[in-house]
Amino acid sequence: MSHLHFLSIISVALVAGATAATGCSDDTCGPGGAPDTGLLASSDTVTLTYGHLIGSINNDCTPADAPSGVISMTILGHQADAVLTNSTSLITLCVARPDLLAKQAQMLGIDAGAAVRVVDVSGNANNCSFSVDQAQPATGSATSSGLCGNGSDAAGFALAIDGSLSLTRTCGTTVDSVQITLHGRVAVAVGVVLTPG
């Protein structure tokens, strides 16, 4: 699949109604008190904090061998201290099999075909801008709790990530690479993430 092209969030509408709690990652659907923000991309020189995540069954990275009725989930959030419409301060993930994320850890990756693809991690701090380095691998895993209905349940869920990847740092004319950890547990609301058609 070609690189996903995401604009800033141009509309978020909560999905009405709940679906059956099949494939739930525990006995209760929902984020279970997970905070809205707190997913950290950090190194010894910078910390970018992300949150307000929205998950949507967008079919952006569904694998060909997925069971009938299982559709990939796109998760989009933004840097917690950035303006919502700032498209340069986003985190975007694509979960190929939400049904598996509900049951067990899924591996992070940069490439198309990853179980949880890191499409974008970008932000601003210390008068520098940061963007995901697509040439370097991402490692680690993602887990969930309270994920029901293969990711479509309106209750939402909690997402936990423990991994690492590289960001390209641009400070004026100076460009280098920073290895960061991506770590934290945050709530994911289930809604609609609109992308260009």
ZICOR-V361233 format. One record per run of one state. SS is the DSSP state (A for helix, B for strand, O for the rest). FROM is the first residue (numbers start at 1). TO is the last residue. If there is no record, write none. Layout:
SS | FROM | TO
SS | FROM | TO
This chain:
O | 1 | 36
B | 37 | 42
O | 43 | 46
B | 47 | 56
O | 57 | 72
B | 73 | 79
O | 80 | 89
B | 90 | 95
O | 96 | 97
A | 98 | 101
O | 102 | 105
B | 106 | 109
O | 110 | 115
B | 116 | 121
O | 122 | 122
B | 123 | 125
O | 126 | 127
B | 128 | 132
O | 133 | 138
B | 139 | 145
O | 146 | 148
A | 149 | 151
O | 152 | 156
B | 157 | 171
O | 172 | 173
B | 174 | 190
O | 191 | 197
